[in-house]
Amino acid sequence: MRLDVRPSGPLRGRIRVPGDKSISHRALIFNALARGSARITGLLDALDVRATRRCLEQLGVQVLDLPDGSVQIEGRAGALQEPLGVLDCGNSGTSMRLLCGALAGQDFHAVLTGDQHLVRRPMARVTGPLSQFGATFEGRERGRYPPLSVRGAELNNVSYESPVASAQVKTSLLLAALQGTGRLVFREPHASRDHSERMLRAMGVRIDEQDGALVLDGPQTPQARDVLVPGDISSAAFFLVAASITPGSDLVVENVGLNPTRAGILDALRAMGADIQLIEPREASGEPVADLRVRHARLSGTRVDGALVPRLIDEVPVLALAAACAQGPTRITDAAELRVKESDRISATVALLAGLGVTCEELPDGLVVHPAPLQPGRVDALGDHRIAMAGAVAGCLVPVQVDDADNVATSFPGFMSLLQEARA
């Protein structure tokens, strides 16, 4: 799919982005392993979340669509069913990594695969520590790449210090530890998003924090819990940047989840001088939520590194676009995690800006953006939804053609329609 986007004036009015992808995956998987039934409202209806749902249904989990648009899921109290076929995760790395943890303690064999992009994404950061629990994984290049064969086992929980701050690694190990015996002690360099801890605690799971580590004693079976999924801040970020860089814009993005471990994009944009106001802060299913009013502003370069990076890791491509429209350079480091996303997002972001006439230095763990007026250009999204949407946002200022943009539907179906609505 190719996107052709041209400037058409400021962004105005009120819009609402789809449900949070991270919370949607977790609401399905956690409730599938829980005791009882739950209703999930606001579940993201995108290809990645559909992949998780499809895999769970193959594992014997009943998921029903209700007339009001919500879904009802019947938990299996920790005992999934051996699948008859291969579990296809599509383009969703979250589905595969979290399901590795869920399957690690099951008494059967399963195979996980994905599309041409997912089978090139490394999985050893999950399969390695899960193997220490006692599960057996096999795959291409000694288990590093999918397809992955998973043979569950009686698990013994361990202490693990992750070399990267990754919510997917953390969540996969928590899912395994729920089924294991003994104590999981999990550490990471910086705090990654904490949706899993919040949701599991709401489901009655005992998770403690001791000296900066998460501690979970297994086995434990969660109690099913209704979930109201807020709007995805990663999706909202494209509109926050679009309105910030487009003269005359005054836009309200409604019902956005503002989990502090995810809201780093607000801190970064405000440090650049963005005009973003929180309206009616509130709470939904244990997650902070608010409407966000964003107006065009003159931006300045900034520095993004350290503990801020895990809080905005998915927003780096569109943040780099904002930096291209600022005054003064922006330096983003400590983001090596981007090398193993749907694309090598560091190289892809550098190429995105180069295609728009902006000089950008590529670093081993990030990039340096040297602002320049955007030029009309052509962008290869490389099958990465976030690169594609960042390219489309650039189209608010100059004509842009975005190639290989099919995977926008993995996280944000209807993105282009909503962008057109905001610009109407």
C-alpha positions in Angstrom: 0.0 0.0 0.0 1.2 3.5 -0.8 0.1 6.7 1.0 0.2 10.0 -0.8 -0.2 12.9 1.7 -0.3 16.6 0.9 -0.7 19.7 3.1 -4.3 20.8 3.7 -4.1 23.3 6.5 -4.2 23.1 10.3 -5.5 20.3 12.5 -8.6 21.3 14.5 -11.5 19.8 16.4 -11.7 16.7 18.6 -10.6 13.2 17.7 -10.3 9.9 19.6 -7.6 7.4 18.9 -8.1 3.6 19.2 -7.5 1.6 22.3 -4.0 1.0 23.7 -2.3 -1.8 22.0 -0.1 -2.9 25.0 -3.1 -3.0 27.3 -5.3 -4.8 24.8 -2.7 -7.7 24.4 -2.4 -8.0 28.2 -6.2 -7.8 28.8 -6.7 -10.8 26.5 -3.7 -13.0 27.6 -4.0 -12.3 31.4 -7.7 -13.0 31.4 -7.2 -16.1 29.3 -5.0 -17.5 32.1 -7.3 -16.3 34.8 -10.2 -17.9 36.7 -13.6 -16.7 35.7 -14.9 -14.4 32.9 -14.3 -10.8 32.0 -15.5 -8.1 29.7 -13.0 -5.9 27.8 -14.3 -2.6 26.6 -12.3 -0.5 24.1 -10.2 -3.4 22.9 -8.0 -2.3 19.9 -9.4 -3.9 16.8 -6.1 -4.0 14.9 -4.1 -6.8 13.2 -1.7 -7.3 16.1 -4.4 -7.7 18.7 -6.4 -9.9 16.4 -3.3 -12.2 16.1 -3.2 -12.5 19.9 -7.0 -13.3 20.0 -6.7 -15.8 17.2 -3.8 -17.6 19.0 -5.7 -17.7 22.3 -8.7 -19.2 20.5 -6.5 -22.0 19.1 -5.4 -22.6 22.7 -9.0 -23.2 23.8 -9.9 -19.7 25.0 -13.4 -18.6 24.3 -13.7 -14.9 23.2 -17.1 -13.5 22.3 -18.0 -10.3 20.5 -20.8 -8.5 22.4 -23.4 -6.2 20.8 -22.0 -3.0 22.4 -18.6 -3.6 20.7 -16.9 -5.0 23.8 -15.7 -8.6 24.1 -16.2 -11.3 26.7 -13.4 -13.8 27.5 -13.7 -17.0 29.5 -10.5 -17.7 31.5 -9.0 -21.2 31.7 -7.6 -20.9 35.2 -4.0 -21.4 33.9 -4.7 -24.5 31.9 -4.6 -23.8 28.1 -5.4 -26.4 25.5 -2.8 -27.9 23.1 -3.3 -26.3 19.7 -4.0 -28.4 16.6 -2.0 -26.2 14.3 0.8 -23.6 14.3 0.1 -20.3 16.2 0.5 -17.5 13.7 1.3 -14.2 15.4 1.3 -12.2 12.1 3.4 -9.1 12.5 3.1 -8.9 16.3 6.2 -9.3 18.4 4.2 -8.6 21.5 2.0 -11.6 20.8 4.9 -13.9 20.3 7.0 -12.8 23.2 4.1 -12.8 25.7 2.8 -16.2 24.5 6.2 -17.7 25.0 5.8 -16.9 28.7 2.2 -18.1 28.8 3.2 -21.4 27.0 6.4 -22.1 29.0 4.5 -23.7 31.9 1.9 -25.6 29.8 2.1 -29.4 29.6 2.2 -29.6 25.8 4.1 -28.6 22.6 3.3 -25.6 20.4 4.8 -23.8 17.5 4.8 -20.0 17.1 5.5 -18.2 13.8 4.7 -14.9 12.0 4.9 -12.9 8.8 8.1 -12.2 6.8 9.0 -9.3 9.1 8.4 -11.1 12.5 10.5 -14.2 11.6 13.5 -11.8 11.3 13.0 -10.4 14.8 15.2 -11.9 17.5 13.5 -13.8 20.3 16.5 -14.9 22.4 15.9 -12.1 25.0 12.8 -14.0 26.0 13.5 -17.6 25.2 16.9 -17.4 26.9 15.6 -16.6 30.4 12.5 -18.8 30.0 14.8 -21.7 29.3 16.4 -21.1 32.7 12.9 -21.7 34.2 12.9 -25.2 32.6 10.9 -24.7 29.3 12.5 -25.9 26.0 12.6 -23.6 22.9 13.9 -24.4 19.5 14.1 -22.2 16.4 16.2 -20.9 13.6 19.8 -20.1 14.5 19.7 -22.0 17.8 16.4 -20.6 18.9 17.1 -16.9 18.2 14.5 -16.5 15.4 11.0 -17.8 14.7 9.4 -20.2 13.9 9.7 -21.2 17.5 9.0 -24.6 19.0 7.9 -24.4 22.6 7.7 -27.4 24.9 6.3 -26.4 28.3 7.5 -27.9 31.6 7.1 -27.7 35.4 8.8 -24.4 35.9 11.2 -23.3 38.7 11.3 -19.6 39.1 14.7 -17.8 39.0 16.3 -14.5 39.6 17.0 -12.6 36.3 18.6 -9.3 35.6 17.6 -8.2 32.1 20.3 -6.3 30.1 17.6 -4.2 28.5 14.6 -2.3 29.8 11.8 -4.2 28.0 8.2 -4.6 29.1 7.8 -7.6 26.8 10.7 -9.5 28.5 9.3 -8.6 31.9 5.8 -9.6 31.1 6.8 -12.9 29.5 8.7 -13.8 32.6 5.9 -12.7 34.9 3.5 -15.0 32.9 5.9 -17.9 33.3 6.4 -17.2 37.0 2.7 -17.3 37.6 2.9 -21.0 36.6 6.2 -21.8 38.3 7.3 -22.8 41.7 9.4 -20.5 43.9 10.4 -16.8 43.5 11.0 -14.7 40.5 13.2 -11.7 41.1 13.3 -9.5 38.0 15.6 -6.5 37.5 16.1 -4.2 34.5 18.3 -1.1 33.9 15.4 1.3 33.8 11.7 1.0 34.6 9.8 -0.2 31.5 6.1 0.3 31.1 4.2 -1.2 34.0 0.8 -2.1 32.5 1.4 -5.8 33.4 2.1 -5.1 37.1 -1.0 -2.8 37.4 -3.3 -5.3 35.7 -2.0 -8.4 37.5 -2.4 -6.7 40.9 -5.9 -5.7 40.0 -6.5 -9.4 39.2 -5.3 -10.4 42.7 -1.8 -11.4 41.9 0.8 -10.6 44.6 3.7 -8.7 43.0 6.1 -6.9 45.3 8.9 -4.4 44.8 12.1 -4.9 46.7 15.3 -2.9 46.2 14.2 -1.9 42.7 13.3 -5.4 41.7 9.9 -7.0 41.0 9.3 -10.1 43.1 6.6 -12.7 42.4 6.1 -16.0 44.2 4.4 -18.7 42.2 2.3 -20.4 41.5 -0.6 -18.0 41.4 -3.8 -17.9 39.4 -5.2 -14.5 38.5 -8.9 -13.7 39.0 -10.6 -12.5 35.8 -11.2 -8.7 35.7 -13.1 -6.4 33.5 -10.9 -3.9 31.6 -11.6 -0.5 30.1 -8.9 0.1 27.6 -7.9 3.8 27.2 -6.7 5.5 24.0 -3.2 4.6 22.9 -0.7 7.3 23.7 1.6 5.9 21.0 -1.1 6.4 18.5 -2.0 9.9 19.9 1.7 10.9 19.5 1.3 11.2 15.8 -1.4 13.8 16.2 0.4 15.6 19.0 3.4 16.1 16.7 1.3 16.9 13.6 -0.6 19.6 15.5 2.6 20.9 17.1 4.4 21.4 13.7 1.4 22.6 11.6 0.7 26.3 11.9 -2.7 27.3 13.1 -3.5 23.9 14.7 -5.6 23.5 17.8 -6.6 19.9 18.4 -8.1 17.9 21.3 -7.2 14.1 21.4 -9.7 12.5 23.8 -9.4 9.7 26.3 -5.6 9.1 26.1 -3.9 6.8 28.5 -1.2 8.6 30.5 0.6 5.8 32.3 3.7 7.5 33.7 5.9 4.7 32.3 4.5 5.4 28.8 4.0 9.2 28.8 7.6 10.2 28.0 6.6 11.6 24.7 4.8 14.4 26.6 7.9 15.2 28.6 10.1 15.3 25.5 7.7 17.4 23.5 7.2 19.9 26.3 11.0 20.1 26.8 11.0 21.2 23.1 8.4 23.9 23.8 5.2 22.1 22.7 1.9 23.5 23.9 0.1 20.5 25.4 -2.6 20.8 28.0 -4.2 18.0 30.1 -8.0 18.3 30.3 -10.1 16.4 32.9 -7.5 14.0 34.2 -9.1 10.8 35.5 -8.6 7.1 36.0 -9.9 4.1 34.1 -9.3 0.5 35.2 -6.3 1.6 37.2 -4.7 3.7 34.4 -4.5 7.5 34.4 -6.4 9.1 31.5 -7.0 12.6 30.2 -8.0 14.6 27.1 -5.0 16.3 25.5 -5.3 19.8 23.9 -2.3 20.5 21.6 -1.7 23.8 19.7 1.0 24.7 17.2 4.2 25.9 18.9 7.7 26.9 18.0 9.9 23.9 19.0 13.5 23.8 20.1 16.0 20.9 20.0 16.5 18.8 23.1 18.3 15.7 24.4 16.6 12.4 25.0 18.4 9.7 26.9 18.6 7.5 30.0 15.4 6.6 31.9 13.3 8.8 29.6 13.9 6.5 26.6 11.9 3.4 27.7 9.0 5.7 28.3 8.8 6.8 24.7 10.7 4.1 22.8 7.8 3.5 20.3 7.5 7.3 19.6 11.1 7.9 18.5 10.4 8.1 14.8 7.7 10.8 15.1 9.7 12.6 17.8 12.6 12.7 15.4 10.2 14.3 12.8 9.3 16.9 15.4 13.0 17.5 16.0 13.5 18.1 12.3 11.0 21.0 12.5 12.6 22.5 15.6 15.4 25.1 16.2 18.7 23.5 17.1 19.8 19.8 17.0 18.2 17.0 19.0 20.2 14.1 20.2 18.5 10.7 21.1 20.7 8.0 22.7 20.3 4.9 24.8 17.8 3.6 22.3 19.5 0.5 20.9 16.3 -1.4 21.5 15.0 0.3 18.3 17.3 -2.0 16.3 15.1 -5.0 16.9 11.6 -3.5 16.3 9.5 -4.1 13.1 12.4 -2.6 11.3 15.8 -1.4 12.4 14.0 1.8 13.5 17.2 3.8 14.0 18.3 3.3 10.4 14.7 3.6 9.1 14.2 6.9 10.9 17.5 8.3 9.6 16.3 7.2 6.1 12.9 8.7 6.6 14.4 12.2 7.5 17.0 11.9 4.7 14.1 11.4 2.2 12.6 14.6 3.4 15.9 16.6 3.0 16.9 16.5 6.7 20.4 15.6 7.8 20.5 13.0 10.5 23.5 11.3 12.1 23.1 7.6 12.9 24.6 6.5 16.2 24.9 2.9 17.4 22.2 3.5 20.0 20.3 6.5 18.5 20.6 9.5 16.2 21.2 13.2 16.0 18.7 15.3 14.1 19.9 18.6 12.5 16.8 20.6 11.7 16.0 21.8 8.1 12.9 22.8 6.2 11.2 19.6 5.1 11.3 19.0 1.4 8.8 17.0 -0.7 9.9 13.4 -0.8 9.4 9.7 -0.9 9.7 7.4 2.1 10.1 3.6 2.2 8.3 2.5 5.4 10.0 -0.9 5.2 6.8 -2.5 6.4 7.0 -0.7 9.8 3.8 0.9 10.8 5.4 3.7 12.9 7.7 4.8 10.1 4.8 4.9 7.7 2.7 7.0 10.1 5.6 9.4 10.8 6.0 9.8 7.1 2.3 10.6 6.7 2.6 13.3 9.5 5.3 14.9 7.5 2.7 15.2 4.7 1.0 17.9 6.9 3.8 20.2 5.8 5.0 19.0 2.4 3.9 16.4 -0.2 5.1 13.0 0.8 4.7 9.5 -0.7 5.0 6.6 1.7 5.7 3.2 0.2 5.2 -0.2 1.9 2.6 1.2 4.4 0.3 -1.9 4.6 1.3 -2.6 8.3 -0.3 0.6 9.5 -3.3 -1.6 10.2 -1.3 -3.7 12.7 -1.7 -0.9 15.3 -3.9 1.9 13.9 -6.6 0.9 11.4 -8.2 4.1 10.2 -5.2 6.2 10.8 -5.4 8.1 7.5 -9.1 8.6 7.8 -8.6 10.2 11.2 -5.7 12.3 10.0 -8.0 13.6 7.2 -10.8 14.2 9.7 -8.5 16.3 11.9 -7.3 18.3 8.9 -10.8 18.8 7.4 
